């Protein structure tokens, strides 16, 4: 599940609307959608990308 924020909002709304009867029922639903994601980039590539991000953030200081 890539959109965990949307899932959480939907589950909370469903609980509030009475679609689901308990938090335990929500836990069972949420656990059935669990998957693992593994990075496919190298540590070197990640570090290069992070350095670029930090440079972009630094340039945005005092922008507005």
PDB file of N, CA, C and O in Angstrom:
ATOM      1  N   UNK A   1       0.853  -1.168   0.000  1.00  0.00           N
ATOM      2  CA  UNK A   1       0.000   0.000   0.000  1.00  0.00           C
ATOM      3  C   UNK A   1       0.898   1.229   0.000  1.00  0.00           C
ATOM      4  O   UNK A   1       1.569   1.511   0.992  1.00  0.00           O
ATOM      5  N   UNK A   2       0.909   1.933  -1.071  1.00  0.00           N
ATOM      6  CA  UNK A   2       1.755   3.125  -1.173  1.00  0.00           C
ATOM      7  C   UNK A   2       1.086   4.347  -0.545  1.00  0.00           C
ATOM      8  O   UNK A   2       1.770   5.240  -0.044  1.00  0.00           O
ATOM      9  N   UNK A   3      -0.201   4.388  -0.568  1.00  0.00           N
ATOM     10  CA  UNK A   3      -0.929   5.552  -0.076  1.00  0.00           C
ATOM     11  C   UNK A   3      -1.467   5.309   1.334  1.00  0.00           C
ATOM     12  O   UNK A   3      -2.678   5.232   1.540  1.00  0.00           O
ATOM     13  N   UNK A   4      -0.568   5.192   2.290  1.00  0.00           N
ATOM     14  CA  UNK A   4      -0.993   4.896   3.653  1.00  0.00           C
ATOM     15  C   UNK A   4      -1.778   6.036   4.283  1.00  0.00           C
ATOM     16  O   UNK A   4      -2.654   5.797   5.113  1.00  0.00           O
ATOM     17  N   UNK A   5      -1.477   7.269   3.901  1.00  0.00           N
ATOM     18  CA  UNK A   5      -2.226   8.398   4.442  1.00  0.00           C
ATOM     19  C   UNK A   5      -3.675   8.328   3.985  1.00  0.00           C
ATOM     20  O   UNK A   5      -4.589   8.516   4.787  1.00  0.00           O
ATOM     21  N   UNK A   6      -3.889   8.060   2.710  1.00  0.00           N
ATOM     22  CA  UNK A   6      -5.245   7.948   2.175  1.00  0.00           C
ATOM     23  C   UNK A   6      -5.962   6.750   2.806  1.00  0.00           C
ATOM     24  O   UNK A   6      -7.149   6.832   3.122  1.00  0.00           O
ATOM     25  N   UNK A   7      -5.249   5.649   2.985  1.00  0.00           N
ATOM     26  CA  UNK A   7      -5.855   4.477   3.613  1.00  0.00           C
ATOM     27  C   UNK A   7      -6.285   4.800   5.036  1.00  0.00           C
ATOM     28  O   UNK A   7      -7.394   4.451   5.442  1.00  0.00           O
ATOM     29  N   UNK A   8      -5.426   5.459   5.796  1.00  0.00           N
ATOM     30  CA  UNK A   8      -5.757   5.817   7.164  1.00  0.00           C
ATOM     31  C   UNK A   8      -6.972   6.725   7.232  1.00  0.00           C
ATOM     32  O   UNK A   8      -7.837   6.544   8.090  1.00  0.00           O
ATOM     33  N   UNK A   9      -7.046   7.703   6.332  1.00  0.00           N
ATOM     34  CA  UNK A   9      -8.199   8.608   6.303  1.00  0.00           C
ATOM     35  C   UNK A   9      -9.472   7.844   5.955  1.00  0.00           C
ATOM     36  O   UNK A   9     -10.524   8.076   6.551  1.00  0.00           O
ATOM     37  N   UNK A  10      -9.374   6.940   4.999  1.00  0.00           N
ATOM     38  CA  UNK A  10     -10.548   6.160   4.598  1.00  0.00           C
ATOM     39  C   UNK A  10     -11.010   5.238   5.722  1.00  0.00           C
ATOM     40  O   UNK A  10     -12.210   5.111   5.968  1.00  0.00           O
ATOM     41  N   UNK A  11     -10.076   4.602   6.398  1.00  0.00           N
ATOM     42  CA  UNK A  11     -10.447   3.713   7.498  1.00  0.00           C
ATOM     43  C   UNK A  11     -11.081   4.491   8.644  1.00  0.00           C
ATOM     44  O   UNK A  11     -12.076   4.053   9.221  1.00  0.00           O
ATOM     45  N   UNK A  12     -10.504   5.646   8.973  1.00  0.00           N
ATOM     46  CA  UNK A  12     -11.069   6.466  10.049  1.00  0.00           C
ATOM     47  C   UNK A  12     -12.465   6.961   9.678  1.00  0.00           C
ATOM     48  O   UNK A  12     -13.366   6.967  10.517  1.00  0.00           O
ATOM     49  N   UNK A  13     -12.643   7.372   8.432  1.00  0.00           N
ATOM     50  CA  UNK A  13     -13.962   7.835   7.988  1.00  0.00           C
ATOM     51  C   UNK A  13     -14.971   6.695   8.026  1.00  0.00           C
ATOM     52  O   UNK A  13     -16.112   6.882   8.448  1.00  0.00           O
ATOM     53  N   UNK A  14     -14.552   5.525   7.587  1.00  0.00           N
ATOM     54  CA  UNK A  14     -15.440   4.363   7.613  1.00  0.00           C
ATOM     55  C   UNK A  14     -15.840   3.972   9.023  1.00  0.00           C
ATOM     56  O   UNK A  14     -16.982   3.584   9.270  1.00  0.00           O
ATOM     57  N   UNK A  15     -14.889   4.077   9.952  1.00  0.00           N
ATOM     58  CA  UNK A  15     -15.194   3.782  11.349  1.00  0.00           C
ATOM     59  C   UNK A  15     -16.197   4.806  11.889  1.00  0.00           C
ATOM     60  O   UNK A  15     -17.152   4.445  12.577  1.00  0.00           O
ATOM     61  N   UNK A  16     -15.978   6.058  11.577  1.00  0.00           N
ATOM     62  CA  UNK A  16     -16.881   7.105  12.029  1.00  0.00           C
ATOM     63  C   UNK A  16     -18.268   6.985  11.427  1.00  0.00           C
ATOM     64  O   UNK A  16     -19.261   7.337  12.064  1.00  0.00           O
ATOM     65  N   UNK A  17     -18.338   6.488  10.200  1.00  0.00           N
ATOM     66  CA  UNK A  17     -19.630   6.344   9.517  1.00  0.00           C
ATOM     67  C   UNK A  17     -20.334   5.036   9.856  1.00  0.00           C
ATOM     68  O   UNK A  17     -21.463   4.803   9.426  1.00  0.00           O
ATOM     69  N   UNK A  18     -19.665   4.187  10.628  1.00  0.00           N
ATOM     70  CA  UNK A  18     -20.279   2.932  11.030  1.00  0.00           C
ATOM     71  C   UNK A  18     -20.108   1.794  10.030  1.00  0.00           C
ATOM     72  O   UNK A  18     -20.746   0.750  10.166  1.00  0.00           O
ATOM     73  N   UNK A  19     -19.258   1.986   9.032  1.00  0.00           N
ATOM     74  CA  UNK A  19     -19.004   0.916   8.051  1.00  0.00           C
ATOM     75  C   UNK A  19     -18.264  -0.232   8.725  1.00  0.00           C
ATOM     76  O   UNK A  19     -18.561  -1.402   8.483  1.00  0.00           O
ATOM     77  N   UNK A  20     -17.295   0.114   9.576  1.00  0.00           N
ATOM     78  CA  UNK A  20     -16.594  -0.878  10.368  1.00  0.00           C
ATOM     79  C   UNK A  20     -17.024  -0.709  11.817  1.00  0.00           C
ATOM     80  O   UNK A  20     -17.286   0.405  12.270  1.00  0.00           O
ATOM     81  N   UNK A  21     -17.095  -1.811  12.533  1.00  0.00           N
ATOM     82  CA  UNK A  21     -17.659  -1.787  13.876  1.00  0.00           C
ATOM     83  C   UNK A  21     -16.642  -1.531  14.987  1.00  0.00           C
ATOM     84  O   UNK A  21     -17.020  -1.123  16.085  1.00  0.00           O
ATOM     85  N   UNK A  22     -15.360  -1.766  14.715  1.00  0.00           N
ATOM     86  CA  UNK A  22     -14.378  -1.621  15.785  1.00  0.00           C
ATOM     87  C   UNK A  22     -12.995  -1.345  15.223  1.00  0.00           C
ATOM     88  O   UNK A  22     -12.729  -1.548  14.038  1.00  0.00           O
ATOM     89  N   UNK A  23     -12.123  -0.877  16.103  1.00  0.00           N
ATOM     90  CA  UNK A  23     -10.731  -0.672  15.710  1.00  0.00           C
ATOM     91  C   UNK A  23     -10.054  -2.002  15.404  1.00  0.00           C
ATOM     92  O   UNK A  23      -9.162  -2.064  14.559  1.00  0.00           O
ATOM     93  N   UNK A  24     -10.474  -3.068  16.088  1.00  0.00           N
ATOM     94  CA  UNK A  24      -9.905  -4.394  15.824  1.00  0.00           C
ATOM     95  C   UNK A  24     -10.183  -4.812  14.380  1.00  0.00           C
ATOM     96  O   UNK A  24      -9.310  -5.371  13.716  1.00  0.00           O
ATOM     97  N   UNK A  25     -11.367  -4.549  13.905  1.00  0.00           N
ATOM     98  CA  UNK A  25     -11.705  -4.866  12.512  1.00  0.00           C
ATOM     99  C   UNK A  25     -10.806  -4.077  11.558  1.00  0.00           C
ATOM    100  O   UNK A  25     -10.363  -4.604  10.537  1.00  0.00           O
ATOM    101  N   UNK A  26     -10.542  -2.828  11.892  1.00  0.00           N
ATOM    102  CA  UNK A  26      -9.644  -2.007  11.064  1.00  0.00           C
ATOM    103  C   UNK A  26      -8.224  -2.559  11.070  1.00  0.00           C
ATOM    104  O   UNK A  26      -7.551  -2.557  10.039  1.00  0.00           O
ATOM    105  N   UNK A  27      -7.771  -3.028  12.220  1.00  0.00           N
ATOM    106  CA  UNK A  27      -6.421  -3.613  12.294  1.00  0.00           C
ATOM    107  C   UNK A  27      -6.299  -4.812  11.370  1.00  0.00           C
ATOM    108  O   UNK A  27      -5.288  -4.972  10.685  1.00  0.00           O
ATOM    109  N   UNK A  28      -7.318  -5.649  11.350  1.00  0.00           N
ATOM    110  CA  UNK A  28      -7.285  -6.823  10.463  1.00  0.00           C
ATOM    111  C   UNK A  28      -7.239  -6.383   9.000  1.00  0.00           C
ATOM    112  O   UNK A  28      -6.498  -6.962   8.206  1.00  0.00           O
ATOM    113  N   UNK A  29      -8.006  -5.388   8.644  1.00  0.00           N
ATOM    114  CA  UNK A  29      -8.014  -4.882   7.264  1.00  0.00           C
ATOM    115  C   UNK A  29      -6.643  -4.305   6.914  1.00  0.00           C
ATOM    116  O   UNK A  29      -6.079  -4.622   5.867  1.00  0.00           O
ATOM    117  N   UNK A  30      -6.112  -3.461   7.791  1.00  0.00           N
ATOM    118  CA  UNK A  30      -4.832  -2.813   7.525  1.00  0.00           C
ATOM    119  C   UNK A  30      -3.703  -3.828   7.423  1.00  0.00           C
ATOM    120  O   UNK A  30      -2.836  -3.690   6.561  1.00  0.00           O
ATOM    121  N   UNK A  31      -3.690  -4.845   8.282  1.00  0.00           N
ATOM    122  CA  UNK A  31      -2.624  -5.842   8.256  1.00  0.00           C
ATOM    123  C   UNK A  31      -2.666  -6.683   6.993  1.00  0.00           C
ATOM    124  O   UNK A  31      -1.629  -7.177   6.552  1.00  0.00           O
ATOM    125  N   UNK A  32      -3.823  -6.854   6.409  1.00  0.00           N
ATOM    126  CA  UNK A  32      -3.918  -7.652   5.189  1.00  0.00           C
ATOM    127  C   UNK A  32      -3.346  -6.913   3.985  1.00  0.00           C
ATOM    128  O   UNK A  32      -3.127  -7.522   2.938  1.00  0.00           O
ATOM    129  N   UNK A  33      -3.098  -5.598   4.117  1.00  0.00           N
ATOM    130  CA  UNK A  33      -2.575  -4.792   3.017  1.00  0.00           C
ATOM    131  C   UNK A  33      -1.109  -4.430   3.192  1.00  0.00           C
ATOM    132  O   UNK A  33      -0.608  -3.546   2.498  1.00  0.00           O
ATOM    133  N   UNK A  34      -0.417  -5.092   4.100  1.00  0.00           N
ATOM    134  CA  UNK A  34       0.975  -4.751   4.392  1.00  0.00           C
ATOM    135  C   UNK A  34       1.893  -5.351   3.338  1.00  0.00           C
ATOM    136  O   UNK A  34       1.763  -6.521   2.980  1.00  0.00           O
ATOM    137  N   UNK A  35       2.818  -4.541   2.846  1.00  0.00           N
ATOM    138  CA  UNK A  35       3.851  -5.045   1.953  1.00  0.00           C
ATOM    139  C   UNK A  35       5.161  -4.343   2.274  1.00  0.00           C
ATOM    140  O   UNK A  35       5.178  -3.294   2.918  1.00  0.00           O
ATOM    141  N   UNK A  36       6.226  -4.919   1.828  1.00  0.00           N
ATOM    142  CA  UNK A  36       7.545  -4.345   2.068  1.00  0.00           C
ATOM    143  C   UNK A  36       8.089  -3.757   0.773  1.00  0.00           C
ATOM    144  O   UNK A  36       7.878  -4.302  -0.310  1.00  0.00           O
ATOM    145  N   UNK A  37       8.779  -2.655   0.903  1.00  0.00           N
ATOM    146  CA  UNK A  37       9.406  -2.013  -0.251  1.00  0.00           C
ATOM    147  C   UNK A  37      10.896  -1.929   0.010  1.00  0.00           C
ATOM    148  O   UNK A  37      11.328  -1.555   1.100  1.00  0.00           O
ATOM    149  N   UNK A  38      11.661  -2.276  -0.982  1.00  0.00           N
ATOM    150  CA  UNK A  38      13.116  -2.256  -0.863  1.00  0.00           C
ATOM    151  C   UNK A  38      13.673  -1.289  -1.885  1.00  0.00           C
ATOM    152  O   UNK A  38      13.244  -1.270  -3.038  1.00  0.00           O
ATOM    153  N   UNK A  39      14.621  -0.494  -1.458  1.00  0.00           N
ATOM    154  CA  UNK A  39      15.247   0.481  -2.329  1.00  0.00           C
ATOM    155  C   UNK A  39      15.966  -0.221  -3.480  1.00  0.00           C
ATOM    156  O   UNK A  39      16.605  -1.255  -3.287  1.00  0.00           O
ATOM    157  N   UNK A  40      15.854   0.347  -4.659  1.00  0.00           N
ATOM    158  CA  UNK A  40      16.516  -0.229  -5.830  1.00  0.00           C
ATOM    159  C   UNK A  40      17.677   0.644  -6.298  1.00  0.00           C
ATOM    160  O   UNK A  40      18.271   0.391  -7.347  1.00  0.00           O
ATOM    161  N   UNK A  41      17.998   1.678  -5.508  1.00  0.00           N
ATOM    162  CA  UNK A  41      19.134   2.513  -5.884  1.00  0.00           C
ATOM    163  C   UNK A  41      20.301   2.208  -4.957  1.00  0.00           C
ATOM    164  O   UNK A  41      20.126   1.723  -3.839  1.00  0.00           O
ATOM    165  N   UNK A  42      21.473   2.503  -5.444  1.00  0.00           N
ATOM    166  CA  UNK A  42      22.669   2.265  -4.632  1.00  0.00           C
ATOM    167  C   UNK A  42      22.799   3.346  -3.567  1.00  0.00           C
ATOM    168  O   UNK A  42      22.185   4.408  -3.669  1.00  0.00           O
ATOM    169  N   UNK A  43      23.590   3.070  -2.562  1.00  0.00           N
ATOM    170  CA  UNK A  43      23.847   4.071  -1.523  1.00  0.00           C
ATOM    171  C   UNK A  43      24.490   5.315  -2.131  1.00  0.00           C
ATOM    172  O   UNK A  43      24.192   6.436  -1.720  1.00  0.00           O
ATOM    173  N   UNK A  44      25.367   5.116  -3.103  1.00  0.00           N
ATOM    174  CA  UNK A  44      26.030   6.248  -3.751  1.00  0.00           C
ATOM    175  C   UNK A  44      25.016   7.133  -4.475  1.00  0.00           C
ATOM    176  O   UNK A  44      25.066   8.358  -4.365  1.00  0.00           O
ATOM    177  N   UNK A  45      24.103   6.513  -5.211  1.00  0.00           N
ATOM    178  CA  UNK A  45      23.069   7.264  -5.927  1.00  0.00           C
ATOM    179  C   UNK A  45      22.162   7.999  -4.934  1.00  0.00           C
ATOM    180  O   UNK A  45      21.812   9.158  -5.155  1.00  0.00           O
ATOM    181  N   UNK A  46      21.786   7.333  -3.852  1.00  0.00           N
ATOM    182  CA  UNK A  46      20.955   7.963  -2.828  1.00  0.00           C
ATOM    183  C   UNK A  46      21.658   9.173  -2.235  1.00  0.00           C
ATOM    184  O   UNK A  46      21.038  10.221  -2.056  1.00  0.00           O
ATOM    185  N   UNK A  47      22.941   9.043  -1.928  1.00  0.00           N
ATOM    186  CA  UNK A  47      23.700  10.151  -1.356  1.00  0.00           C
ATOM    187  C   UNK A  47      23.788  11.317  -2.335  1.00  0.00           C
ATOM    188  O   UNK A  47      23.677  12.474  -1.929  1.00  0.00           O
ATOM    189  N   UNK A  48      23.986  11.023  -3.628  1.00  0.00           N
ATOM    190  CA  UNK A  48      24.026  12.077  -4.651  1.00  0.00           C
ATOM    191  C   UNK A  48      22.683  12.804  -4.726  1.00  0.00           C
ATOM    192  O   UNK A  48      22.634  14.031  -4.813  1.00  0.00           O
ATOM    193  N   UNK A  49      21.599  12.035  -4.692  1.00  0.00           N
ATOM    194  CA  UNK A  49      20.267  12.635  -4.758  1.00  0.00           C
ATOM    195  C   UNK A  49      19.987  13.482  -3.514  1.00  0.00           C
ATOM    196  O   UNK A  49      19.408  14.564  -3.615  1.00  0.00           O
ATOM    197  N   UNK A  50      20.395  12.995  -2.353  1.00  0.00           N
ATOM    198  CA  UNK A  50      20.199  13.732  -1.111  1.00  0.00           C
ATOM    199  C   UNK A  50      20.993  15.037  -1.127  1.00  0.00           C
ATOM    200  O   UNK A  50      20.508  16.077  -0.682  1.00  0.00           O
ATOM    201  N   UNK A  51      22.196  14.969  -1.637  1.00  0.00           N
ATOM    202  CA  UNK A  51      23.024  16.168  -1.730  1.00  0.00           C
ATOM    203  C   UNK A  51      22.352  17.200  -2.643  1.00  0.00           C
ATOM    204  O   UNK A  51      22.360  18.391  -2.334  1.00  0.00           O
ATOM    205  N   UNK A  52      21.779  16.760  -3.751  1.00  0.00           N
ATOM    206  CA  UNK A  52      21.053  17.663  -4.651  1.00  0.00           C
ATOM    207  C   UNK A  52      19.837  18.269  -3.966  1.00  0.00           C
ATOM    208  O   UNK A  52      19.552  19.454  -4.139  1.00  0.00           O
ATOM    209  N   UNK A  53      19.117  17.460  -3.186  1.00  0.00           N
ATOM    210  CA  UNK A  53      17.954  17.961  -2.453  1.00  0.00           C
ATOM    211  C   UNK A  53      18.379  19.014  -1.433  1.00  0.00           C
ATOM    212  O   UNK A  53      17.755  20.070  -1.327  1.00  0.00           O
ATOM    213  N   UNK A  54      19.437  18.725  -0.688  1.00  0.00           N
ATOM    214  CA  UNK A  54      19.906  19.676   0.316  1.00  0.00           C
ATOM    215  C   UNK A  54      20.347  20.986  -0.333  1.00  0.00           C
ATOM    216  O   UNK A  54      20.129  22.061   0.227  1.00  0.00           O
ATOM    217  N   UNK A  55      20.959  20.903  -1.501  1.00  0.00           N
ATOM    218  CA  UNK A  55      21.375  22.102  -2.230  1.00  0.00           C
ATOM    219  C   UNK A  55      20.148  22.916  -2.658  1.00  0.00           C
ATOM    220  O   UNK A  55      20.147  24.143  -2.553  1.00  0.00           O
ATOM    221  N   UNK A  56      19.115  22.238  -3.135  1.00  0.00           N
ATOM    222  CA  UNK A  56      17.891  22.919  -3.552  1.00  0.00           C
ATOM    223  C   UNK A  56      17.212  23.591  -2.359  1.00  0.00           C
ATOM    224  O   UNK A  56      16.745  24.725  -2.468  1.00  0.00           O
ATOM    225  N   UNK A  57      17.156  22.903  -1.234  1.00  0.00           N
ATOM    226  CA  UNK A  57      16.538  23.479  -0.031  1.00  0.00           C
ATOM    227  C   UNK A  57      17.323  24.710   0.410  1.00  0.00           C
ATOM    228  O   UNK A  57      16.734  25.735   0.755  1.00  0.00           O
ATOM    229  N   UNK A  58      18.635  24.613   0.400  1.00  0.00           N
ATOM    230  CA  UNK A  58      19.476  25.745   0.814  1.00  0.00           C
ATOM    231  C   UNK A  58      19.229  26.961  -0.078  1.00  0.00           C
ATOM    232  O   UNK A  58      19.203  28.093   0.405  1.00  0.00           O
ATOM    233  N   UNK A  59      19.049  26.731  -1.363  1.00  0.00           N
ATOM    234  CA  UNK A  59      18.797  27.843  -2.289  1.00  0.00           C
ATOM    235  C   UNK A  59      17.438  28.489  -2.066  1.00  0.00           C
ATOM    236  O   UNK A  59      17.221  29.641  -2.440  1.00  0.00           O
ATOM    237  N   UNK A  60      16.520  27.739  -1.451  1.00  0.00           N
ATOM    238  CA  UNK A  60      15.178  28.276  -1.234  1.00  0.00           C
ATOM    239  C   UNK A  60      15.081  29.158   0.016  1.00  0.00           C
ATOM    240  O   UNK A  60      14.070  29.832   0.215  1.00  0.00           O
ATOM    241  N   UNK A  61      16.115  29.162   0.854  1.00  0.00           N
ATOM    242  CA  UNK A  61      16.086  29.986   2.057  1.00  0.00           C
ATOM    243  C   UNK A  61      15.926  31.454   1.672  1.00  0.00           C
ATOM    244  O   UNK A  61      16.529  31.928   0.709  1.00  0.00           O
ATOM    245  N   UNK A  62      15.108  32.161   2.438  1.00  0.00           N
ATOM    246  CA  UNK A  62      14.868  33.600   2.232  1.00  0.00           C
ATOM    247  C   UNK A  62      14.286  33.915   0.860  1.00  0.00           C
ATOM    248  O   UNK A  62      14.448  35.024   0.352  1.00  0.00           O
ATOM    249  N   UNK A  63      13.605  32.936   0.260  1.00  0.00           N
ATOM    250  CA  UNK A  63      13.035  33.126  -1.072  1.00  0.00           C
ATOM    251  C   UNK A  63      11.876  34.106  -1.009  1.00  0.00           C
ATOM    252  O   UNK A  63      11.761  35.004  -1.843  1.00  0.00           O
ATOM    253  N   UNK A  64      11.024  33.927  -0.018  1.00  0.00           N
ATOM    254  CA  UNK A  64       9.838  34.795   0.046  1.00  0.00           C
ATOM    255  C   UNK A  64       9.994  35.811   1.160  1.00  0.00           C
ATOM    256  O   UNK A  64       9.103  36.632   1.376  1.00  0.00           O
TER     257      UNK A  64
END
